[in-house]
Amino acid sequence: MAWWKEAVIYQIYPRSFQDSNGDGIGDLDGITERLDYLAGSKDSLGIDAIWLSPVYPSPMFDFGYDISDYEEIDPVFGDIQSFKRLLKEAHKRGIRIIMDLVVNHTSHLHPWFIESRSSVNSPKRDWYIWKEPSHNGPPNNWLGAFGGSGWEYDKRTGEYYFHSFLKEQPDLNWRNPDVEDAIFRMMKYWLDMGVDGFRLDVVNLYVKDEFFRNNASYFMKGPRPYDKQVHTYDRDRPEMHGILRRMRKLLDSYSEKRMFVGEIMQDFPGNVLLPATYCGRNDELHLAFNFMFLFSSWKAERFFQIVKDFESALGEDNWPNYTLSNHDFPRHITRYEKGEHTLDRARLAACMMLTLRGTPFLYYGEEIGMKRQKVPFNKIQDPVGKRYWPFHPGRDPERIPMPWDGSESTGFTTGKPWLPLYAEANTVNVEAQKQDPNSLFYTYKKLIQIRKDRKSLRKGKLKILLSSDKQVLYYRRREGKEETYIFLNFSSKPVSVSYPRKWTLNQILFSSKNRSASFELEKELDTGDLVLLPNEAVIFGK
């Protein structure tokens, strides 16, 4: 079975993980220093792969998602030797490295765009999307996701270029085969170095309508003008599937199979059908991010429906994946915060993520319960926050530096941090949680180990059910003769659930409420019902 199907993948936002040189910004050597926390020792969390947000050279208008050189490392993070050292040390511990790949657009300071912008006759003019003005204005009504028109007028050449995001992030023209060739050569450069895969940023935006037709508009939808457009012509074009199939052949050509997972941008609240289309018949993306958990309310029936729909949309050829938090969305422990029940909900969410069929993606800090933290206006770094504050605080609240200990510097840096340090680090930090066997860290560690120990959790088939009162999500994972049963009570009250009589619940492998094996189990199982405590997650083995 492919390694990425059985892996637990951990996303690191490099600026915020560990600073090794005192400049206040996390870097590659800092990540290398912390590898033993992630895997390779008995005290490790136990993850299998790291997804690194961008570390390429960048002027940082969008903090690395505006790349000016695809084959180097930004000095703020180290250099190519720092990266090779990280790669070597990670592989030594059994950790694979997945790089963020941002190729819908480059930085406006990338040599390709500088050349493209130099003249209408430039050999690289057609590497980007240039159009003449229409009625002394932009060529059409396409907008930028970060605000304003998606078109920027260039006085030197008298034409507009298109940018899906900031004006400092001009979109590449993927209809030009030279662009595809250049990107594929760059991917091969990293793959030959030993990188294990890529996370593709906004993969469904690469190709735009060849006729540059205007998008229609919703009558009423969303707070931003961008949300009010029906994005028919500036994303999800059919030509994208051919590009992904060719890219898949490149990755599959390596003897040690590499993987790529794609971010599929869509309108709120989204659906699971669109991501599934970018996997094809297991000949396009290996994984397409399902972000529906990011928008789900704390209801068993909601999670049940998302899983059922995604499994159905993918079909038997493809593999699911799930995530609850990332660098662009509010942390889930904050989304699901509810007083005394907050930590119980966090344990249940961890159990669900690590036992569903599919690949779980964790976000740094979620294993210790890092919450979303407000950032004062004068300390906001994110361009989204600067533009839309106070209506949108930006994405900085999700990017607060990792709290390693309870010291004044939280163990992150000896210098001035690029964002404010975590305010609750005196009680919520790695060091404290590793000393507490009842901490959330040990919940994640134990669940990851149970997953490793049971083949049914790594690759088994899924049968998922919802209790009649819609409070409990429960499911069976089966591989060969091994069966594992998971019960998740989303209610803050005790709930009794009837489960199929043929399920054999012999042994408690995990209980988020520390239920012991003798906790009236025989009495309950004789009736065919199981009484779950408030917000309890239980795993049974056969």
Secondary structure, 3 states (H helix, E strand, C coil): CCHHHHCCEEEECHHHCCCCCCCCCCCHHHHHHCHHHHCCCCCCCCCCEEEECCCCCCCCCCCCCCCCCCCCCCCCCCCHHHHHHHHHHHHHCCCEEEEEECCCECCCCCHHHHHHHHCCCCCCHHHECEECCECCECCCCCECCCCCECEEEECCCCEEEECCCCCCCCEECCCCHHHHHHHHHHHHHHHHHCCCEEEECCHHHCCCCCCCCCCCECCCCCCCHHHHECCCCCCCCCCHHHHHHHHHHHHHCCCCCCEEEECCCCCCCCCCHHHHHCCCCCCCCCEECCCHHHHCCCCHHHHHHHHHHHHHHHCCCCCCEEECCECCECCHHHHCCCHHHHHHHHHHHHHHHHHCCCEEEEECCHHHCCCCCCCCHHHCCCHHHHHHCCCCCCCHHHCCCCCCCCCCCCCCCCCCCCCCCCCCCCCCCHHHHHCCCCCHHHHHHHHHHHHHHCHHHHHCEEEEEECCCCCEEEEEEEECCEEEEEEEECCCCCEEEECCCCCCCCEEEEECCCCCCCCCHHHHHHHCEEEECCCCEEEEEC
